[in-house]
Amino acid sequence: MNPLFTSRIQVVAILAGLAFLIILLRLIVKGKLRTEYSFVWILMSLVFLVFSIWRSSLDTLALFFGVYYAPSLIFMFFFFMVFIFLIHLSVINSRQHEQIKKLAQEVALLKEKTGTKD
């Protein structure tokens, strides 16, 4: 492959990783993304940056894990991280569902106690 082409791809990948990381940090600072949800995304962008900067590390890891096509290792890692994030969101969703149910029951009891109807 043409070395100029690969260096362009590397520069684009580094810039994309940095842009994604900056966007994440801005969302956290503005309060639009909670820090507890951002850890997976920050980790994913840092891994992407590491592989963009140090390209031979991907080949080394692929060889270690016995993966024939090294870029597929990135997709496997990102798939795994998204899977973990979805499990995390499911746990949070379940917890919030229980909290909402409990609050609704408490409001119903308070309304019954005070005799108000809404």
Helices and strands as residue ranges (DSSP letters): H 3-29, H 35-53, H 55-65, H 71-114
